[in-house]
Amino acid sequence: MSRDWERDHGGGRRVAARLWGRPEADWLDLSTGINPKGWPVPPLPPEVWQRLPEPSPELADLSRQWVGAPSTTACLAVPGSQAAIQQLPLLRAPCRVGVPVPGYGEHALCWRRAGHQVRGLGSDQVEAALDQLDVLVWINPNNPTGERLPPERLLAWCRRLADRGGWLVVDEAFLDDPAMSVAADTGAPGLVLLRSLGKAFGLAGVRAGWVFAEAALLQQLARALGPWSLSGPAQAVMAGALADHAWQRENRQWRRQAAERLSGLLSAAGLRVAGGTDLFLYCPHPGADALARALAQEGILVRAFGDPPALRVGLPPDQNAAWKRLERALAEPAVREIIDPPRPD
């Protein structure tokens, strides 16, 4: 969809409200893949607002337990995994970097801006290209396609890169399944794991995440980010959310059921669901941009991609009114003409 009104990463309700003349509160935002039923943040102790934040061993332990990393693995809490995405390219001399396409565009952008040679790759192209790379960035599950690769495959790539001083950077922002994570092997040479609180916990505004890697690399990253990079309130919210195992279990089940419901709704409307996660679904369609615009006319934001053309649709909130609104919008004549255009006689 045209960037004159949609922010690069979705979630641009304020911009959409101005350009489409619909109040901000009247938009149904399905464009980000953020959990719409997020962890309920309680009132925070006054001291987290008043004191300078300090590193928290308890938070580090909770973080390792959540991802399934060994208790000895070094980890660094950061102000969102985006902060690490921006800083990691500055910690290496210019080199050859592979990134997934399609994929979260900030990876390629940040490595390229730092002077690195960036090459886009599909998962079926990595094996042949790996010996010509110094760094491989991989998103697992991929954003926006939802493609998942087994940890064993990623770790085999990591060993090949590490043998010559390279890195494998694995972005697991949308992963909430320890069995599919490389976390158990963090601390291995060359392995850098990025995780985020914002997606599965529905707390994107907190700007909180983690990096798991070798201790020496994390020391470099910590120096680059500077002191107090993660606020005291953010640390308190992270600790509370990670310790709430009952909420995590209940919400994980709700997300799976909601993703199944969304898949059924989109399929019934004639869209092909080709992938996704329990937070978003991926629907290739040649008219993706036009379809996103037609839905915007109904006050619904989705994310359109151009190469290849596809939609990414996030979960509606846990209210029947939101689901009904999406169902009605998909049945509008202007939308139907794009999904299933009339065939010429």
N, C-alpha and C positions, 0 to 999 in steps of 0.2 A: 504494500500500500504506500502511497506517496508520503514522503517524509515531511511534506509541508504541514501535516497535521498530526501525524502519529510519531511519538517518541521512538527512538531506535529499539528499545527493549520492551515496548508495550507499556500499558499502565498510564497512558497519556490522557486521562479523563479531563484534566483542566484545559489542555490544548483542544481536545475534541469538543468540549463545551463551547469554547470561544468560536471555533471555526464552523461548527454545525448548528449553533444557535439553540442547543438543548442544555438545560441546567446540569451542572456537574453531578448533582445528586440523582439525576434521572438516568444515568448510564449504568448498564450491566457490563462490568469489565471482566472479560474472559481472555484477556490478551497476555497475561503474565505467567501463568503456570504456578502462581503462589497459592498455597492452601487457603481457601476462603473460610475455613473453620479452624482458625488458628488457636494456639495455646492461649488461655485466658490469663493475662498478666495481672498479678495481684498488686496492691499498693506496695511500694518499695520502701525499705528503711531509710530514714532521713540521711543517715551517714553516707549512703552511696552517692548522694548528690553533693555532699559537703566535703568529702575527702578526696585527695588525689588517688586515682586507681592504682592498685599494686597487683603484680602477678599473683595468681591464686593457684596453689598446688591442688586444692580441692576441685577447682574447675578443670584443671588439666586431667585429673583422674577421671572425672565424670565424662570428659570428652573422649578419652581413650576407651572407656567402657562402652560408650555409645556407638563408636564406629567399629569396635572390635580390634583395636590396636593393642600390641603388647604393653604391659605396664612400664616397660623401660623406654618406650618410644618417645622421642622428643616431639613436642607439639607447641605451636604458637597460636594463641588466640589473636585474631586480626579483625579490623573493622570491615567485615564482609570479605568474601573470597575475592571480590573485585580488587581490593587493595593489593592482594598478592599477585593477581593477574597483571596488574600494572607494574609492580616492582620487580618480579622475578626476571623479566628480560634485561633489567639494568644490572643484574648480578653476573652476567656473562659477557665476554667479548663477542663482537658480531660473529654469528655462526649460521648454520643451516638448520631451519626449524620446519617441522611438519605439523600441520593442523588439520582437523577434520572438516570436510565440506560435504553437505552443509553443516554448520555448527555455530556456536556462540561467537559472534564476530569480534568480540573484544580480545580474544586470544590472538588472532592474526594481527589485528590493529596494533596492539601493544608491542608485540615482538617486532613488527615492521617499523614502528616509530622509533624503536631503540636501535635500529640499524641492522637488524638481522634479515637474512634471506629467507622468506616464508614461502612454503609450498603447500597448497591444498591437496588433501588426499581422501579418498574413500577407504573404508576399512579393507577392501580387497586389493588396495594398491600399496599398503604399508610394507608388506614383506619385501617387495621388490625395491622399495625406496629406502629402506631402513639404513642400509650401509652408506647412503649418501646424506644422512642426517646426523646432527649433533644433539638435537633436542626433538622429542616428539611430544606434542600435547594431545591428550585424548580425553573426550568427554564421555562418561559412562554412567548412566545411559545418556545417549546423545540428545542434545537440545538443538534442533527441534524434532528430530525423527524418532527419538526413543530407542534407537538401536542399542543393544547391549552386547558387550563382548565379555567372554568368561575371563575371570582374573588370571587364569593360567596363561592365556594368550598375551595379555598385557605384561605380565611379569617376564615372559620369555623375551618380549621386545625390550623390556627394561634391562635385562642382563646383557643383551647385545650392545645397547647404548652405553651402559656403565663400563663395559670392558675398555672403552676408549674415552672415558671421562664424560660421557653424555648423560642426559637426563630424560626420564619419562615423567611428564607432569600429567597426573590423572585428576580431572575435574569431576567430582561426584556430587555436584550441587543438587541433583535431582534423585540421588540414590538414598533409599531407606531400607536396604536389605543387606545385612552384614555378609550373607553368603555370596553376594555379587561384588563385594568390595575388595580392594587390594590392601585394606588397612592392616590385616594380619602380618603383612610383609613390610610395613613401614619401618624405616631405619636401615633398610637395605641400600647399598650404594646406588645413587642415581635416581631413586624413587621419591617423587614429590606428590603428596596427596592433598587436594583442596576439598574442604567440606564447608557447608553453609547451614546456618540456622534458619535463614529466611524462607526457604521453599516449603519443606515438609511441616515446619512448625508455624507457618503463616506469619512470620515475624520479620518481614523484609525491611521494615522501617528501623529496626534495631541496628542494622548493619553489623552483623556479627558472623564470624566464621573461624575456621582453623586451617593451619597448614601443618602437616605431619611430614617430617623429612629427617635427614641426618642433622645432628646437633650443630655442626659447623655451619651448614647452610642456613639453618634457622637463626643462628646468631647474626649472620650477615643480613638476613631479612629484617630482623628486629632492629638492627642499627639503621637500616634504610627507612623503616617506618617511624623511628624516633620514639621518645618517651610518651607514655600515656596515650598510645594510639587507639586503645579500646576503652571506652568510658566505663566508669563504675556502674552506672545503671545497666549498661549492656551486659557486663559480666554477671550482675545479679540476675538478670532475665535469663541468660544462658544457663546458669547453674540451676535455676528453678525449673526451667523447661526440661533439661536433661535428666533431672531427678524424678520427674513425674512419669513414671513408667506406666501407670494405669491410663493416663491420658494418651500416651503414645500408642498403647495397644488398641484402645477404643477408636482413636482417630485413624489409625492405619486401616482398620476394618471399614470405617466409614468411607475413606478415600477409595478403597478398592471397589466398594459397592457403587459409589458415585461415578467412578470411571466406567464401570460396566453399564450403568444407566445412560451415561453420556454417549458411549459407543452405540448403544441401541438407538438412541434418539437421532444421532447423526446418520447412522446407516439407514434408518427408516426414511430419512429425508433425501436419501440418494447419494450421500457422500461416502467415499471409500476411506475407511479408517485403516491406515497402513502402518501404524505404530503409535508409540506414546508411552506414557508412564501412568502412575495412579494420580498424577496432577495435571496432565494435559494429554490431548490426543492429536495425532498428525494426519492430516487429510490432503493428499495430493489432488490438485484440480487445476486444469489449464486456466480457469477463470478466477483464480484465487483472489487477485487484487480487486476485481469487480465485485466478487462475492463479499469481501470484507467491507467494501463501500456500501453495498446494499444493506448489509446487516447494521452498519453504522447509521443508516437512515432510520433504522428501528431502535436506535439507542443502545446497540450492542457492539462492544469492541472485541474483535478477535485479532490475532496476529497473522499477517499475510507475508509470505516469502516469495521471492521471484525466481530463484535458480536452485532447484526446480520449483515451479509454482505450486504452492501448498498453503494450507491454513494450519495454524496451531490454535486449538481451542481448549481453554482451561475449564476447570470445574465450576459450575454455578454454585452460588451459596446454598446452604442447607435450608432452603425455603421453596415450597412448591410454586410460589408465584414466580420465582426466577426461572425455574425449569419450564413452566408454562409459557413464559415470555419468550424464551429461546425457541420452544416448539412452534409458537405462533409466527415468530419472525421467519423461521425456515419454511413456513408454508405460504409466505407472502408471494404474490405473483412475480414481483421483480426479482425475488431471490430464486424462485423456481425456474425462471427463464435462464438463469446463469447455471444453476446446478444441472439442469436437464434441458438444454436448449432444443427448441423444436427443429426437427429434421426437415430439410427442403423436400418438397414433393418431387 
